[in-house]
Amino acid sequence: MWNPRNVLAFAVLAAGVALSGAADAAEPLKISHQWKAETDARDRAARLFTKEVEKRAPDLKFRIYPGRSLIQNPLAQIDALQAGQVEMSIFPLVYAVGKVPEFSITILPGLIRGMDQAVALKGSPYHKRLQEIAHENGIHIVTWWWTPGGFAAKDREMKGPETVQGMKMRAADPYFEAMLQDAGASVHAMASTEIYSALQTGVLDGLLTSSESLVSMRIYEQAKNVTVGGKNEIFLLIQPLVMAKSAWDKLTPQQQKAFEEAAAVSETYFNEEQKKANDDLRKAWEKAGGKVRELTDAEYDAWVALAKKTAWPKFETEVKGGKSLVQVVQESVQKTN
């Protein structure tokens, strides 16, 4: 029977639901990362991404927390994402290899030779398999941001494997480190934010990291020699904008489309910035009185040969599905050539 009281009650309930939904929609999505605001290209690309999303989906808003201002330990961002405590992060996947060993595939030396090849792998079977692994572990890879990098050392030029003999180094990944150890280096695991002080105090005298980080963290103040750039990049890794899978699944199809279109815009920008990163690095090192060089073909080939004897078989035997992962990358790379 029609009852005006029931109609009024329903109207109040509907209004409450609508207001609740509006409040949820207005709540900004948090983006955490470890780099300096406006200085590092990773931060700038994230800001471009948010603007592009908001153009396409005005109901979505973001708040960026740079410089470890939300999560002090960069490695702990994976835990916050999986727990739904933060929606998004710029997160080098190698930071999570303690929980997701398969992510070491993103830095395994010698699989991908350079930036152009890495960028071309978007949408490849490798990209799709990496996304599957990410989903299985509670995150969604939003952007395909790759960063080139290389060696920095306090007082020696870095060339082939023989040059790391006796050095104290950081490489960010256990399989990369296994290769360095076989070449005679001792290794120390740490986040990139700890590198400067480790060089300053003598804990490290050499390292591998991205060109972007080498400059933004002013490593040229502590290390005189750097080997980066050119066609032979032994150190290359993905540092994407990622999202908690639970947050991704809450987006509407239209919002997800907005994310994907914004990601493509940010990737174009980010890739161009990475090409500039090596030029900026060269200028910074030379201004500081340091030396800059590139790996020769022979030096690169020596590193790859060593990787195939050390890092690759170790990864293939220790990581579930490791051998098939290496094959997927190799097959995907071949299709880009």
Secondary structure, DSSP 4 states (H G I P E B T S, - for coil): ---HHHHHHHHHHHHHHHHHHHHHHHSPEEEE-SSPTTTSHHHHHHHHHHHHHHHH-TT--EEEE-TTSS-SSGGGHHHHHHTTS-SEEE--GGGGTTT-GGGGGGT-TTSS-SHHHHHHTTTSHHHHHHHHHHHHTTEEE----EEEEEEEESSS---SGGGGTT-EEE-SSHHHHHHHHHTT-EE----GGGHHHHHHHTS-SEEEEEHHHHHHTTGGGT-SEEE--SS--S-EEE--EEEEHHHHHHS-HHHHHHHHHHHHHHHHHHHHHHHHHHHHHHHHHHHTT-EEE---HHHHHHHHHHHHHTHHHHHHHHSTTHHHHHHHHHHHHHHH-
